[in-house]
Amino acid sequence: MNEKLLHELLTEIAEQEVKDDMNLWPKIQSQLNTPLSRRTRSTLSVLKFATVLALMLVVTAAAYAIYQGIRMGDSGLEAVNQENLVTHLNMTQVVDGITVTLNYAYADANRIVVDYAASGTAEPEDNVSGFIFYLATLTDNQGHEFVGLNGAGGGGGGGGGGSEPGGLTSFGAGMQGHYDASIIEDAADNLNLMLELAFGVTYQDGSFGEPSRAVFEFAIPFNPGTTIDTAQTISTSDVDMTLRKIVIAPSLTRLELCHNAPGEREWLIYGKLAINGEEVVAEDYLMGAAAAPMDDRTPCWALNLPEALDKQRGDWTLTITALRIVGTEDREVVAEILERDYGILVTLQPGGGYTYDTPTEEAGRELIFETLDQVILENLEAINGPWVFEVQVP
């Protein structure tokens, strides 16, 4: 296991010891390989929090029971659940005294979702401090190994425990893995999948137990969605941008977008979507991962819209509003604007990022986050559009 993943897993375990008066979980949820709500993703896209601010948010986050049922804030997955398209499997194994359950799964042309959990008990003298899913590998019988959506790994997560009658200590965790299904071609009506989990306990001295493994083999329905090969190219601000493909499936919509913006740093893509003249996705950062380049080597990205849009037919208007580079803001200018225009005092940290006194009220904290987001966004290096693509969805 690499050090970065290990740090993330230990951080999640440590959350059980943190006081629950800081509702900052949305700020760190991106550590999981799951799509986020549009509003949360906007926050994540504009904050330069790779240093002190990120650490502050992580160590002050409360532990939330987010793994039970369909994860809220993911409108696409909520929609497929409401339409009874999710397959509830409830498959359970007991491995080395740990009960592991595969709760449910779902698959369409854009993503595969699996939800799983584990729990167990230990004697106090065992000095168990927590539990970790080290790895979750998803494959099918066609030889595909699926990577996490947006390029993330299969991922894992940790959980804590509590006292139970009789002196035992309980431990456990639940996870929801979202995998990129775009590598599937000519799929049958059902997918035959195998989920391999590696997991184990952690100890109070910081050591790890020997990983245990569980393998679940299962079949679930597959929705192929609707694919539209648009291949439209628009030139604005000396940047050629091509909308190569749109794949519309019940749980999310995937846009394959290519552009030749200059420079070596990564440009984040901001855009919005209107259908039949009505805006259905407000302007936001369009999250995604690198995709196969065009024939002339122009870079491309697969961008995900987690809204449920598969029943939205007619005239689609995708407007890419700007390309921006995170971390290019003048931090002193940002601090000056925050104090002058909003009365928010921030401290610039030597390695980057911002700290500030957090108000007691939740509404006050959220207002600071939103204001900081907006001020930073307005001061990033940018190439402004618009690039406007018109698509007819039958």
C-alpha positions as a printed NumPy array, in Angstrom:
array([[  0.   ,   0.   ,   0.   ],
       [  1.437,   3.42 ,  -0.901],
       [  1.964,   6.077,   1.754],
       [ -0.694,   8.419,   0.371],
       [ -3.427,   5.77 ,   0.522],
       [ -2.245,   4.64 ,   3.944],
       [ -2.454,   8.216,   5.235],
       [ -5.987,   8.593,   3.868],
       [ -7.122,   5.357,   5.478],
       [ -5.601,   6.252,   8.845],
       [ -7.24 ,   9.665,   8.654],
       [-10.661,   8.077,   8.258],
       [ -9.997,   5.822,  11.238],
       [ -8.954,   8.794,  13.339],
       [-12.2  ,  10.615,  12.592],
       [-14.056,   8.583,  15.191],
       [-12.075,  10.426,  17.9  ],
       [-12.986,  13.913,  16.638],
       [-15.726,  15.996,  18.197],
       [-18.896,  16.16 ,  16.102],
       [-19.369,  19.932,  16.093],
       [-17.619,  20.517,  12.768],
       [-19.754,  19.437,   9.814],
       [-16.987,  19.582,   7.218],
       [-17.358,  16.116,   5.742],
       [-18.317,  17.453,   2.289],
       [-14.902,  19.137,   2.101],
       [-13.007,  15.853,   2.343],
       [-15.439,  13.475,   0.656],
       [-13.379,  13.668,  -2.53 ],
       [-10.89 ,  11.278,  -0.924],
       [-13.368,   8.537,  -1.824],
       [-13.857,   7.478,  -5.428],
       [-17.467,   8.634,  -5.508],
       [-19.15 ,  11.376,  -7.493],
       [-20.141,  14.454,  -5.499],
       [-23.053,  16.811,  -5.624],
       [-22.579,  19.799,  -7.939],
       [-22.308,  22.263,  -5.057],
       [-19.721,  20.208,  -3.179],
       [-17.676,  19.672,  -6.318],
       [-17.562,  23.404,  -6.921],
       [-16.04 ,  23.846,  -3.479],
       [-13.453,  21.179,  -4.123],
       [-12.493,  22.557,  -7.502],
       [-11.544,  26.077,  -6.493],
       [ -9.92 ,  25.775,  -3.095],
       [ -6.162,  25.419,  -3.107],
       [ -6.231,  23.197,  -0.059],
       [ -3.373,  20.796,  -0.715],
       [ -1.634,  22.095,   2.395],
       [ -2.756,  23.629,   5.687],
       [ -6.41 ,  24.189,   4.801],
       [ -6.784,  20.591,   3.653],
       [ -5.24 ,  19.299,   6.843],
       [ -7.432,  21.572,   8.932],
       [-10.562,  20.315,   7.224],
       [ -9.533,  16.681,   7.525],
       [ -8.678,  16.685,  11.202],
       [-11.788,  18.614,  12.201],
       [-14.271,  16.509,  10.231],
       [-16.925,  14.555,  12.056],
       [-17.494,  10.897,  11.346],
       [-20.739,  10.381,   9.462],
       [-22.726,   7.217,   8.917],
       [-22.752,   7.761,   5.172],
       [-22.543,   4.132,   4.133],
       [-26.045,   3.013,   5.026],
       [-28.503,   2.978,   2.162],
       [-28.141,   4.958,  -1.041],
       [-25.66 ,   7.783,  -0.56 ],
       [-27.505,  11.088,  -0.497],
       [-26.388,  13.961,  -2.71 ],
       [-25.906,  11.73 ,  -5.764],
       [-29.037,  12.483,  -7.748],
       [-28.267,   9.952, -10.466],
       [-27.91 ,   7.049,  -8.07 ],
       [-30.926,   8.201,  -6.07 ],
       [-32.95 ,   8.206,  -9.291],
       [-32.003,   4.655, -10.287],
       [-32.818,   3.488,  -6.774],
       [-36.246,   5.133,  -6.945],
       [-36.852,   3.337, -10.236],
       [-35.909,   0.004,  -8.6  ],
       [-32.91 ,  -0.454, -10.885],
       [-30.507,  -1.165,  -8.019],
       [-29.949,  -4.866,  -7.297],
       [-30.018,  -5.637,  -3.577],
       [-27.735,  -8.637,  -3.13 ],
       [-27.288,  -9.018,   0.648],
       [-24.495, -11.571,   0.213],
       [-22.62 , -12.301,   3.445],
       [-19.416, -14.125,   4.337],
       [-17.636, -14.604,   7.653],
       [-13.859, -14.466,   7.206],
       [-11.467, -14.709,  10.156],
       [-14.308, -13.785,  12.471],
       [-15.262, -10.674,  10.47 ],
       [-18.7  , -10.503,   8.842],
       [-18.49 ,  -9.039,   5.323],
       [-21.612,  -8.138,   3.325],
       [-22.106,  -7.092,  -0.284],
       [-25.243,  -4.973,   0.064],
       [-26.203,  -3.875,  -3.434],
       [-24.863,  -3.108,  -6.915],
       [-25.839,  -1.261, -10.076],
       [-24.355,  -0.988, -13.582],
       [-24.869,   1.135, -16.677],
       [-22.703,   2.366, -19.547],
       [-21.033,   5.018, -17.382],
       [-20.529,   3.5  , -13.952],
       [-20.762,   0.446, -11.77 ],
       [-21.622,   0.916,  -8.105],
       [-21.016,  -1.642,  -5.355],
       [-21.866,  -1.119,  -1.702],
       [-20.261,  -3.307,   0.954],
       [-19.637,  -3.372,   4.695],
       [-17.895,  -5.344,   7.416],
       [-18.114,  -5.678,  11.178],
       [-16.623,  -7.68 ,  14.007],
       [-15.665,  -7.732,  17.667],
       [-12.405,  -7.994,  19.599],
       [-11.4  ,  -8.543,  23.194],
       [-10.081,  -5.431,  24.983],
       [ -6.664,  -7.058,  25.438],
       [ -6.344,  -7.334,  21.647],
       [ -5.806,  -3.544,  21.532],
       [ -7.738,  -3.176,  18.283],
       [ -8.173,   0.489,  17.36 ],
       [-10.062,   0.288,  14.076],
       [-10.77 ,  -1.477,  10.804],
       [ -9.684,  -0.924,   7.196],
       [-10.72 ,  -1.98 ,   3.726],
       [ -7.312,  -2.07 ,   2.064],
       [ -8.485,  -2.795,  -1.443],
       [-11.615,  -3.389,  -3.5  ],
       [-10.886,  -4.906,  -6.919],
       [-13.771,  -5.26 ,  -9.376],
       [-13.468,  -7.441, -12.501],
       [-15.801,  -9.175, -14.946],
       [-15.721, -12.446, -16.826],
       [-14.536, -10.66 , -19.994],
       [-11.165,  -9.784, -18.485],
       [-11.912,  -6.176, -17.545],
       [-10.535,  -4.724, -14.321],
       [-12.471,  -1.559, -13.526],
       [-10.832,   1.589, -12.204],
       [-12.542,   4.055,  -9.923],
       [-14.711,   6.716, -11.477],
       [-12.844,   9.968, -12.266],
       [ -9.591,   8.028, -12.344],
       [ -9.535,   7.165,  -8.643],
       [ -8.353,   3.786,  -7.449],
       [-10.57 ,   0.976,  -6.229],
       [-10.076,   2.482,  -2.83 ],
       [-10.723,   1.539,   0.746],
       [-11.806,   3.101,   3.961],
       [-11.706,   2.735,   7.681],
       [-14.044,   2.67 ,  10.593],
       [-13.975,   2.648,  14.323],
       [-15.88 ,   0.847,  16.998],
       [-17.518,   1.063,  20.348],
       [-18.159,  -0.827,  23.539],
       [-20.716,  -3.585,  23.703],
       [-22.165,  -5.471,  26.692],
       [-19.822,  -8.2  ,  27.884],
       [-16.629,  -6.226,  27.479],
       [-16.207,  -6.729,  23.741],
       [-15.195,  -3.931,  21.371],
       [-17.006,  -3.638,  18.057],
       [-15.421,  -2.424,  14.857],
       [-16.517,  -2.051,  11.277],
       [-16.879,   0.109,   8.211],
       [-18.952,   0.466,   5.079],
       [-17.918,   1.596,   1.617],
       [-19.536,   2.467,  -1.679],
       [-17.25 ,   2.02 ,  -4.672],
       [-17.995,   3.747,  -7.984],
       [-16.17 ,   2.319, -11.025],
       [-15.757,   3.529, -14.587],
       [-17.814,   1.317, -16.914],
       [-16.792,   3.012, -20.171],
       [-14.434,   0.156, -21.129],
       [-17.418,  -2.177, -21.615],
       [-18.283,  -2.749, -25.271],
       [-21.127,  -4.837, -26.691],
       [-22.243,  -5.868, -23.214],
       [-24.96 ,  -8.425, -22.693],
       [-28.089,  -7.695, -20.705],
       [-26.282,  -8.811, -17.546],
       [-22.765,  -8.365, -16.203],
       [-20.974, -11.201, -14.432],
       [-18.778,  -9.496, -11.853],
       [-16.315, -10.419,  -9.125],
       [-15.511,  -8.131,  -6.195],
       [-12.374,  -8.985,  -4.219],
       [-11.985,  -7.221,  -0.885],
       [ -8.895,  -7.039,   1.307],
       [ -9.476,  -5.867,   4.865],
       [ -8.24 ,  -6.082,   8.421],
       [ -7.96 ,  -4.453,  11.826],
       [ -5.533,  -1.823,  13.063],
       [ -3.955,  -1.708,  16.495],
       [ -3.383,   1.011,  19.041],
       [  0.392,   0.907,  18.491],
       [ -0.143,   1.896,  14.851],
       [  0.447,  -1.534,  13.371],
       [ -1.819,  -3.427,  10.977],
       [ -3.229,  -6.901,  11.148],
       [ -2.687,  -9.463,   8.44 ],
       [ -5.179,  -8.683,   5.645],
       [ -8.115, -11.023,   5.203],
       [ -9.844, -11.482,   1.87 ],
       [-13.364, -12.094,   0.656],
       [-14.52 , -12.699,  -2.913],
       [-18.078, -12.132,  -4.13 ],
       [-19.242, -13.35 ,  -7.531],
       [-22.559, -11.96 ,  -8.738],
       [-24.555, -10.96 , -11.813],
       [-26.502,  -7.717, -12.241],
       [-28.461,  -6.093, -15.103],
       [-26.574,  -3.722, -17.419],
       [-28.115,  -0.593, -18.961],
       [-26.25 ,   0.382, -22.194],
       [-27.569,   3.959, -22.183],
       [-27.652,   6.184, -25.261],
       [-24.487,   7.188, -27.153],
       [-24.358,  10.238, -29.404],
       [-21.237,  10.759, -31.508],
       [-21.326,  14.486, -32.072],
       [-17.764,  15.354, -33.169],
       [-18.412,  19.117, -33.034],
       [-15.483,  21.554, -32.89 ],
       [-15.769,  25.175, -31.701],
       [-12.95 ,  27.772, -31.654],
       [-12.97 ,  30.549, -29.049],
       [-10.109,  32.545, -27.475],
       [ -7.641,  30.763, -29.778],
       [ -8.601,  27.393, -28.284],
       [-10.14 ,  24.622, -30.401],
       [-12.545,  22.508, -28.374],
       [-14.231,  19.319, -29.603],
       [-17.25 ,  17.594, -28.087],
       [-16.454,  14.098, -29.288],
       [-19.17 ,  12.014, -27.667],
       [-22.062,  12.063, -25.19 ],
       [-23.072,   8.896, -23.343],
       [-26.369,   9.25 , -21.463],
       [-27.18 ,   6.595, -18.854],
       [-29.555,   6.566, -15.889],
       [-26.952,   7.174, -13.167],
       [-24.914,   9.889, -14.907],
       [-24.008,  11.423, -18.26 ],
       [-20.482,  11.304, -19.683],
       [-19.11 ,  14.   , -21.981],
       [-15.944,  13.339, -23.976],
       [-14.344,  16.741, -24.5  ],
       [-11.   ,  17.599, -26.127],
       [ -9.108,  20.921, -26.325],
       [ -5.713,  22.329, -27.22 ],
       [ -5.32 ,  24.976, -24.484],
       [ -1.637,  25.955, -24.102],
       [  0.745,  25.163, -21.264],
       [  1.675,  22.115, -19.244],
       [ -0.562,  22.697, -16.224],
       [ -3.988,  21.143, -16.027],
       [ -6.901,  23.334, -17.048],
       [-10.118,  22.658, -15.166],
       [-13.238,  22.788, -17.328],
       [-16.271,  24.808, -16.251],
       [-19.602,  24.538, -17.987],
       [-23.376,  24.305, -17.846],
       [-26.135,  22.406, -19.61 ],
       [-29.557,  23.499, -20.858],
       [-32.211,  21.162, -22.289],
       [-34.991,  22.593, -24.448],
       [-34.016,  26.064, -23.292],
       [-34.13 ,  25.271, -19.558],
       [-30.929,  25.179, -17.54 ],
       [-30.667,  21.765, -15.856],
       [-27.018,  21.918, -14.739],
       [-25.798,  25.262, -13.436],
       [-22.313,  26.499, -14.231],
       [-19.786,  24.425, -12.333],
       [-16.513,  22.562, -12.564],
       [-17.017,  19.454, -14.696],
       [-15.17 ,  16.653, -12.916],
       [-13.607,  13.851, -14.893],
       [-10.495,  11.956, -15.892],
       [ -8.179,  11.807, -18.872],
       [ -9.522,   9.919, -21.884],
       [ -7.926,   8.627, -25.078],
       [ -6.565,  11.57 , -27.138],
       [ -7.757,  12.507, -30.6  ],
       [ -5.952,  11.201, -33.662],
       [ -3.84 ,  14.378, -33.774],
       [ -2.867,  13.809, -30.092],
       [ -5.1  ,  16.603, -28.755],
       [ -5.79 ,  15.716, -25.101],
       [ -9.297,  14.613, -24.119],
       [-11.254,  14.171, -20.919],
       [-14.275,  12.133, -19.861],
       [-16.412,  14.527, -17.81 ],
       [-19.195,  13.254, -15.571],
       [-22.551,  14.87 , -14.841],
       [-24.049,  12.873, -11.93 ],
       [-27.577,  14.161, -12.563],
       [-30.223,  11.761, -13.869],
       [-30.695,  12.971, -17.463],
       [-31.569,   9.798, -19.372],
       [-35.206,  10.842, -19.804],
       [-34.346,  14.365, -20.959],
       [-34.843,  14.445, -24.728],
       [-34.739,  17.229, -27.271],
       [-32.282,  20.096, -27.774],
       [-29.241,  19.925, -25.488],
       [-27.021,  23.007, -25.257],
       [-23.678,  22.415, -23.574],
       [-21.847,  25.657, -22.828],
       [-18.227,  25.49 , -21.708],
       [-17.799,  28.834, -19.982],
       [-14.124,  28.847, -19.041],
       [-10.901,  26.934, -18.483],
       [ -9.152,  27.662, -15.169],
       [ -6.002,  26.561, -13.343],
       [ -6.308,  25.901,  -9.612],
       [ -3.618,  27.488,  -7.461],
       [ -2.902,  30.443,  -9.752],
       [ -4.696,  33.067,  -7.657],
       [ -2.734,  35.862,  -5.98 ],
       [ -3.306,  34.872,  -2.37 ],
       [ -2.566,  38.335,  -1.006],
       [ -5.192,  39.791,  -3.33 ],
       [ -7.673,  37.14 ,  -2.201],
       [ -6.991,  37.964,   1.458],
       [ -7.396,  41.692,   0.777],
       [-10.749,  41.19 ,  -0.997],
       [-12.058,  38.929,   1.757],
       [-11.241,  41.492,   4.459],
       [-12.274,  44.595,   2.512],
       [-15.49 ,  43.354,   0.934],
       [-16.669,  40.63 ,   3.31 ],
       [-15.01 ,  41.271,   6.671],
       [-13.376,  37.826,   6.651],
       [ -9.853,  37.697,   8.084],
       [ -7.666,  34.903,   6.745],
       [ -4.06 ,  33.94 ,   7.4  ],
       [ -1.887,  32.88 ,   4.468],
       [  0.077,  29.73 ,   5.228],
       [  3.71 ,  29.389,   4.086],
       [  3.101,  26.311,   1.946],
       [ -0.178,  27.586,   0.488],
       [ -3.765,  27.568,   1.66 ],
       [ -5.689,  29.715,   4.121],
       [ -6.736,  29.497,   7.75 ],
       [ -9.273,  31.601,   9.618],
       [-11.285,  31.703,  12.819],
       [-14.31 ,  29.463,  12.392],
       [-17.623,  30.898,  13.648],
       [-19.643,  28.857,  16.104],
       [-22.736,  28.695,  13.905],
       [-22.803,  26.251,  11.018],
       [-24.31 ,  28.885,   8.729],
       [-21.322,  31.129,   9.39 ],
       [-18.84 ,  28.442,   8.406],
       [-20.71 ,  27.632,   5.212],
       [-20.833,  31.294,   4.251],
       [-17.07 ,  31.57 ,   4.693],
       [-16.497,  28.49 ,   2.537],
       [-18.765,  29.778,  -0.218],
       [-17.254,  33.269,  -0.145],
       [-13.693,  31.955,  -0.187],
       [-14.593,  29.656,  -3.084],
       [-16.049,  32.488,  -5.122],
       [-13.225,  34.966,  -4.51 ],
       [-10.58 ,  32.401,  -5.405],
       [-12.534,  31.37 ,  -8.506],
       [-12.677,  34.965,  -9.718],
       [ -8.903,  35.325,  -9.333],
       [ -7.685,  32.153, -11.031],
       [ -5.806,  32.208, -14.321],
       [ -8.489,  31.586, -16.934],
       [ -9.3  ,  31.296, -20.614],
       [-12.848,  32.502, -21.049],
       [-15.32 ,  31.061, -23.556],
       [-17.968,  30.408, -24.338],
       [-17.729,  27.267, -26.415],
       [-21.339,  26.333, -27.218],
       [-22.35 ,  22.893, -28.499],
       [-25.865,  22.102, -29.778],
       [-26.913,  18.442, -29.742],
       [-30.206,  16.78 , -30.619],
       [-31.049,  13.883, -28.283],
       [-33.788,  11.658, -29.768]])
